């Protein structure tokens, strides 16, 4: 296939903690599943910086502790209402609960294919300098340290370790879309595509972004393949036109131009004349040039054929002589004797006028190329098979 480097194909998707907080603790949601599927299509890894993962795990642990406290309180309240001891429930100590929740949630991240990337060695001098100058992700006040660590982690992983050309960062923190942050990545040759918004909107927006990237890449790849197919056909244009002259079959529906709109062509003046005319003669047909060509892997061929389908569209010029009826011809009578027209009507003749016109039509040539090189667009060994 075409070189992927010329298309926007992100090779890594980095999730901030706020991209996970709106997801159930099981991570089992349709948006998350869609993101995993599209990441697989793109060949992109899913990553969470270590500090972001710690933040999410801490939230999970805090939630579990609150729930456990509520369970104990509810058991006491119900026991009091029943005038008995608190209901028997499984109560887990905070230490045991925190350890179990962290292990469970970390395993869930791993099971869905999300990798935690470790925080690299960070220069404190650089951090202090960023803080003092209030350079993003630092700002007013003392906030920004967490984002600075996450940013440095992504920079190290995406740019210095893997030299990725395109990445996606998913975060509610708009600081990652700041022009100075984007420039840091650009200076290393990495283009950042940021998805931001409210936490509950992050994954749907990410999926929309990835879907657009996939569609754009697919369209670009197909356009690239069509361009190479046309260039290959142009190299054999003389051979193809000669083949059409010798072997093409045409129908009156092609000559009359039925279904022109199906092929994306609008009718011109001669097409409109022909629509209401009779074809007296087909005077000549000239194959002009190869208009388009496409390589298809979907069309079935003989099992032992070992070749791939190649379709070529050739533009024809057809010289026609047509005859058109003059519906307004006929006898004329004085205006004060108009009823005489009725008497003359049965003797009217509709004289026909002949005219020479030229119409342009497209004809298909089915061909094949050898399987070798088909997937790399290195077409070879053209074999012309049928023109129709």
C-alpha positions as MATLAB code, in Angstrom:
seq = 'XXXXXXXXXXXXXXXXXXXXXXXXXXXXXXXXXXXXXXXXXXXXXXXXXXXXXXXXXXXXXXXXXXXXXXXXXXXXXXXXXXXXXXXXXXXXXXXXXXXXXXXXXXXXXXXXXXXXXXXXXXXXXXXXXXXXXXXXXXXXXXXXXXXXXXXXXXXXXXXXXXXXXXXXXXXXXXXXXXXXXXXXXXXXXXXXXXXXXXXXXXXXXXXXXXXXXXXXXXXXXXXXXXXXXXXXXXXXXXXXXXXXXXXXXXXXXXXXXXXXXXXXXXXXXXXXXXXXXXXXXXXXXXXXXXXXXXXXXXXXXXXXXXXXXXXXXXXXXXXXXXXXXXXXXXXXXXXXXXXXXXXXXXXXXXXXXXXXXXXXXXXXXXXXXXXXXXXXXXXXXXXXXXXX';
ca = [
       0.000    0.000    0.000;
       0.941    3.648   -0.006;
       3.456    5.045    2.450;
       1.554    5.667    5.694;
       3.847    8.522    6.705;
       2.049   10.949    4.400;
      -1.274   10.402    6.189;
      -2.461   11.440    9.644;
      -2.167    8.131   11.462;
      -1.590    8.612   15.201;
       0.513    5.886   16.735;
      -0.281    6.716   20.366;
      -3.293    7.923   22.344;
      -2.509    9.374   25.765;
      -5.311    9.470   28.345;
      -5.271   11.889   31.259;
      -6.913   10.899   34.553;
     -10.002   12.970   33.746;
     -10.523   10.854   30.613;
     -11.109    7.868   32.914;
     -13.149    9.356   35.749;
     -16.355    9.498   33.691;
     -15.977    5.809   32.811;
     -17.369    3.102   35.126;
     -14.723    1.422   37.239;
     -15.054   -1.708   35.111;
     -14.087    0.346   32.008;
     -16.860   -1.590   30.254;
     -18.586    1.059   28.162;
     -19.425    1.331   24.487;
     -17.319    4.501   23.947;
     -14.289    2.852   25.543;
     -14.776   -0.283   23.428;
     -15.085    1.859   20.265;
     -11.896    3.724   21.131;
     -10.034    0.430   21.616;
     -11.324   -0.858   18.263;
     -10.304    2.269   16.348;
      -6.929    2.367   18.086;
      -6.412   -1.183   16.862;
      -7.345   -0.162   13.298;
      -4.858    2.713   13.459;
      -2.178    0.581   15.054;
      -2.065    3.078   17.919;
      -1.195    2.250   21.502;
      -3.306    3.418   24.438;
      -1.231    4.962   27.234;
      -1.752    6.626   30.602;
       1.119    8.580   32.169;
       2.043    7.154   35.568;
       1.002   10.253   37.507;
      -2.373   10.330   35.733;
      -2.854    6.640   36.503;
      -2.015    7.275   40.171;
      -4.584   10.060   40.283;
      -7.260    7.805   38.813;
      -6.366    4.917   41.135;
      -6.507    7.271   44.128;
      -9.987    8.373   43.083;
     -11.070    4.737   42.838;
      -9.660    4.031   46.301;
     -11.310    7.094   47.850;
     -14.612    6.082   46.277;
     -14.278    2.566   47.710;
     -13.506    3.859   51.220;
     -16.520    6.176   51.137;
     -18.741    3.355   49.974;
     -17.447    1.013   52.665;
     -18.051    3.648   55.360;
     -21.556    4.120   54.011;
     -22.160    0.360   54.087;
     -21.138    0.218   57.780;
     -23.338    3.213   58.634;
     -26.297    1.776   56.716;
     -25.907   -1.561   58.524;
     -26.060    0.230   61.893;
     -29.086    2.318   60.876;
     -31.063   -0.688   59.655;
     -30.154   -2.628   62.814;
     -31.386    0.290   64.914;
     -34.630    0.456   62.985;
     -35.140   -3.268   63.603;
     -34.092   -2.922   67.285;
     -31.282   -5.383   66.810;
     -27.569   -5.464   66.235;
     -26.153   -4.025   63.016;
     -26.720   -6.201   59.959;
     -23.946   -8.606   59.213;
     -21.993   -7.313   56.193;
     -18.485   -7.955   54.948;
     -16.406   -5.067   56.243;
     -12.873   -4.701   54.886;
     -10.188   -2.674   56.581;
      -9.029    0.461   54.841;
      -5.537   -0.884   54.200;
      -6.831   -4.149   52.751;
      -9.474   -2.346   50.713;
      -7.025    0.163   49.231;
      -4.571   -2.567   48.288;
      -7.285   -4.701   46.629;
      -8.855   -1.787   44.721;
      -5.508   -0.588   43.360;
      -4.597   -4.087   42.192;
      -8.010   -4.674   40.619;
      -8.143   -1.362   38.754;
      -4.553   -1.618   37.536;
      -5.360   -5.082   36.173;
      -8.452   -3.723   34.431;
      -6.361   -1.081   32.673;
      -3.963   -3.760   31.524;
      -6.778   -6.067   30.375;
      -8.243   -3.407   28.066;
      -4.834   -2.744   26.530;
      -3.952    0.510   28.316;
      -0.294    0.735   29.261;
       1.004    2.879   32.105;
       4.162    4.748   31.109;
       6.567    5.493   33.911;
       7.510    9.020   34.879;
      10.982    9.755   33.478;
      13.824   11.493   35.234;
      12.813   15.152   35.221;
      15.168   18.043   35.677;
      14.074   19.995   38.738;
      15.952   23.001   37.394;
      13.711   22.902   34.337;
      10.597   22.601   36.509;
      11.644   25.494   38.731;
      12.419   27.620   35.688;
       8.987   26.859   34.185;
       7.308   27.640   37.486;
       9.131   30.933   37.983;
       8.431   32.103   34.440;
       4.819   30.875   34.633;
       5.359   29.022   31.356;
       2.618   26.495   30.491;
       1.564   24.202   31.979;
       2.286   26.465   34.954;
       0.169   29.564   35.380;
      -0.957   31.930   38.070;
      -0.713   30.535   41.595;
       1.030   27.288   42.423;
      -0.957   24.966   40.135;
       0.495   23.159   37.161;
       3.034   20.768   38.673;
       0.933   17.642   37.946;
       0.297   18.702   34.342;
       3.983   19.552   33.917;
       4.983   16.042   35.003;
       2.367   14.457   32.720;
       3.497   16.640   29.824;
       7.144   15.704   30.357;
       6.187   12.023   30.524;
       4.385   12.204   27.172;
       7.206   14.208   25.590;
       9.738   11.601   26.674;
       7.656    8.641   25.503;
       6.323   10.065   22.218;
       9.218   12.206   21.027;
      12.484   11.086   22.547;
      11.837    7.352   22.936;
       9.667    6.561   19.894;
       9.880    9.507   17.431;
       6.140    9.429   16.774;
       4.900   11.779   14.044;
       1.281   12.026   15.224;
      -0.208   11.524   18.685;
      -3.540   12.200   20.393;
      -3.797   13.630   23.915;
      -7.162   13.288   25.661;
      -7.634   15.610   28.631;
     -10.078   18.099   30.115;
      -7.121   20.352   30.896;
      -6.988   22.860   28.047;
      -3.333   23.557   28.827;
      -2.324   20.709   26.495;
      -3.721   22.631   23.519;
      -1.778   25.792   24.432;
       0.358   26.936   21.502;
       3.561   26.790   23.564;
       2.871   23.163   24.500;
       2.070   22.264   20.901;
       5.323   23.945   19.858;
       7.345   21.783   22.234;
       6.135   18.697   20.388;
       6.472   20.330   16.955;
      10.111   21.150   17.671;
      10.787   17.414   17.887;
       8.767   16.579   14.738;
       5.605   15.417   16.524;
       2.148   16.752   15.692;
      -0.292   16.742   18.621;
      -4.037   16.325   18.170;
      -5.748   17.367   21.404;
      -9.225   16.237   22.462;
     -10.615   18.288   25.334;
     -13.953   19.084   26.929;
     -15.955   17.932   29.912;
     -14.895   14.516   31.288;
     -18.128   12.850   30.176;
     -17.579   14.120   26.615;
     -13.935   13.115   26.227;
     -14.317    9.556   24.951;
     -17.164   10.329   22.499;
     -15.126   13.247   21.152;
     -12.040   11.060   20.947;
     -13.955    8.468   18.942;
     -15.235   11.162   16.599;
     -11.662   12.418   16.125;
     -10.283    8.947   15.484;
     -13.124    8.118   13.097;
     -12.362   11.257   11.086;
      -8.664   10.382   10.976;
      -9.436    6.856    9.794;
     -11.786    8.125    7.057;
      -9.273   10.745    5.900;
      -6.451    8.226    5.822;
      -8.584    5.657    3.986;
      -9.676    8.237    1.402;
      -6.107    9.452    0.946;
      -4.818    5.915    0.513;
      -7.532    5.136   -2.044;
      -6.851    8.372   -3.918;
      -3.147    7.552   -3.945;
      -3.850    4.080   -5.284;
      -6.173    5.463   -7.981;
      -3.521    7.973   -9.043;
      -0.933    5.208   -9.367;
      -3.427    3.050  -11.259;
      -4.124    5.869  -13.731;
      -0.405    6.527  -14.189;
       0.149    2.834  -14.912;
      -2.742    2.775  -17.416;
      -1.441    5.931  -19.101;
       1.855    4.157  -19.717;
      -0.122    1.588  -21.736;
      -2.594    4.046  -23.264;
      -1.744    3.331  -26.915;
      -2.119   -0.401  -26.313;
      -5.421    0.104  -24.463;
      -6.916    2.368  -27.151;
      -5.938   -0.104  -29.865;
      -7.550   -2.899  -27.845;
     -10.768   -0.880  -27.527;
     -10.835   -0.198  -31.284;
     -10.542   -3.911  -32.029;
     -12.653   -5.455  -29.283;
     -15.155   -2.991  -27.820;
     -18.853   -3.735  -27.957;
     -21.346   -0.930  -27.650;
     -25.097   -0.763  -27.187;
     -27.718    1.735  -28.255;
     -28.205    2.624  -24.586;
     -24.556    3.686  -24.496;
     -24.916    5.689  -27.719;
     -28.090    7.379  -26.486;
     -26.413    8.190  -23.195;
     -28.840    6.475  -20.852;
     -27.620    6.636  -17.259;
     -25.088    9.436  -17.779;
     -25.812   10.759  -14.304;
     -24.945    7.380  -12.819;
     -21.401    7.956  -14.021;
     -21.257   11.485  -12.632;
     -21.543   13.209  -16.013;
     -24.007   15.931  -16.874;
     -25.737   16.019  -20.233;
     -24.419   18.604  -22.666;
     -26.259   20.248  -25.564;
     -25.691   17.340  -27.970;
     -26.888   14.862  -25.360;
     -30.111   16.833  -25.026;
     -30.565   16.937  -28.817;
     -30.079   13.180  -28.995;
     -32.633   12.574  -26.268;
     -35.521   13.522  -28.564;
     -33.999   12.431  -31.886;
     -33.673    9.312  -33.998;
     -30.211    7.976  -34.730;
     -29.886    7.788  -38.497;
     -26.327    6.509  -38.564;
     -23.241    5.982  -36.424;
     -20.550    7.492  -38.582;
     -17.409    6.876  -36.519;
     -16.183    5.973  -33.042;
     -12.831    7.215  -31.767;
     -11.208    6.085  -28.527;
      -9.610    9.289  -27.184;
      -7.749    8.623  -23.946;
      -7.662    6.700  -20.684;
      -9.863    8.682  -18.323;
      -9.481    6.675  -15.112;
      -8.317    3.352  -13.767;
      -8.842    1.443  -10.546;
      -7.341   -1.624   -8.983;
      -9.828   -3.801   -7.130;
      -9.160   -6.683   -4.796;
     -12.837   -7.384   -4.188;
     -13.863   -8.723   -7.623;
     -13.775  -12.531   -7.679;
     -11.563  -14.229  -10.215;
     -10.843  -17.829  -11.072;
      -9.321  -19.666   -8.113;
      -6.268  -20.645  -10.160;
      -6.004  -17.280  -11.906;
      -3.479  -15.778   -9.499;
      -4.107  -12.258  -10.834;
      -5.861   -9.097   -9.604;
      -8.675   -7.132  -11.273;
      -7.828   -3.861  -12.995;
     -10.625   -1.694  -14.447;
      -9.950    1.043  -16.980;
     -12.324    3.739  -18.250;
     -11.724    4.994  -21.796;
     -13.309    8.137  -23.213;
     -14.924    7.725  -26.671;
     -16.113   10.228  -29.237;
     -19.045    9.059  -31.345;
     -20.032   10.903  -34.515;
     -23.747   10.524  -35.193;
     -26.254   11.629  -37.740;
     -29.592   12.245  -36.073;
     -32.999   13.175  -37.330;
     -35.282   15.470  -35.427;
     -38.952   16.101  -36.177;
     -40.148   19.671  -36.551;
     -43.320   19.446  -34.529;
     -44.361   22.960  -35.479;
     -44.272   22.390  -39.266;
     -47.493   22.041  -41.207;
     -50.004   23.936  -43.318;
     -50.806   27.509  -42.519;
     -54.234   29.155  -42.887;
     -55.496   32.724  -42.493;
     -56.421   33.685  -38.978;
     -60.049   34.195  -39.960;
     -60.238   30.645  -41.246;
     -58.589   28.832  -38.316;
     -61.037   25.949  -38.511;
     -59.346   24.919  -41.760;
     -56.453   23.634  -39.638;
     -58.700   20.833  -38.455;
     -59.443   19.858  -42.024;
     -55.757   19.837  -42.901;
     -54.617   18.028  -39.728;
     -54.946   14.535  -41.136;
     -52.713   15.492  -44.052;
     -49.917   16.956  -41.906;
     -46.506   15.505  -42.311;
     -43.787   16.040  -39.743;
     -40.708   16.770  -41.802;
     -37.452   15.580  -40.288;
     -34.197   17.505  -40.355;
     -30.908   15.664  -40.174;
     -27.970   16.930  -38.167;
     -24.465   15.671  -37.432;
     -23.413   15.730  -33.784;
     -20.597   14.313  -31.692;
     -21.176   12.841  -28.243;
     -18.689   11.704  -25.620;
     -19.123    8.391  -23.874;
     -17.168    6.231  -21.446;
     -16.462    2.573  -21.983;
     -15.036    0.063  -19.533;
     -12.084   -2.187  -20.136;
     -11.659   -5.090  -17.754;
      -8.060   -6.143  -17.302;
      -5.803   -7.789  -14.783;
      -2.333   -7.388  -13.343;
      -0.057   -9.863  -11.650;
      -0.600  -10.340   -7.937;
       3.014   -9.452   -7.195;
       3.193   -5.798   -6.302;
      -0.596   -5.307   -6.252;
      -0.680   -4.402   -2.558;
       2.231   -2.003   -2.976;
       0.687   -0.347   -6.062;
       3.631   -1.551   -8.134;
       1.367   -2.735  -10.953;
       2.878   -4.908  -13.648;
       2.075   -7.383  -16.418;
      -1.120   -5.692  -17.706;
      -3.431   -8.122  -19.478;
      -6.410   -6.634  -21.356;
      -9.438   -8.909  -21.314;
     -12.723   -7.274  -22.363;
     -14.065   -3.916  -23.524;
     -17.758   -3.174  -23.103;
];
